[in-house]
């Protein structure tokens, strides 16, 4: 179990890096993680043909029965919240809250509803007052520096602060991150979970080839070789898909499953799952 926890921690490090780059803090992530644990635990009970039992949920998730009762009632009342909108159950980061108030609170917008340029210090409509309104104990200077670095705000020549964006999203490649998470990370993790529960033909394809015995020169050659062969492979897959796809003018059900084949390359340190020999394909 300790080795599994160590591996999970290693996997969470790059995820935390992505979340921080997107302006998502620990409390937002913790709320989402809690929601995911409860949803999966409830689904497991339902799949076994039983009613959702709060006491059993408390045992499997480690959450209190009071908290679980509240979350269960919310999920039953809003059965599609896990697919469409979880914003109501998540904590808004302090930076995001500041930008939200800056664009909506009447004390910090002009007559046309546009955010005012704010003095940093002082009462009334100042940036310090805005930060105080957002709550929390983050220093004004630290929050100012974060918004400036993220491009959410700018400093005018006379020292005022001007809002540049309505939302606090510091990542410069948000579309790429969203695509990678939804089309690579989610399918891999879902496939791993499925393959741990089923056998035979019902398992999703998950195979890799790896080694740690390449020289620096050979590693460079390998990157070029892997990229070239991977592009050829994916183009062949794409050609097959193009030939077999249902014509665009034909309507398909909205819940039709998506089919994904992905290729990735990585070099660096990874947590060792076991003492298995390296260099062999794994399925």
Helices and strands as residue ranges (DSSP letters): H 2-21, H 26-47, H 54-61, H 65-77, H 81-84, G 87-89, H 94-104, G 106-108, H 127-134, H 140-150, E 153-155, E 161-163, H 174-180, I 181-185, H 186-195, G 200-202, H 216-244
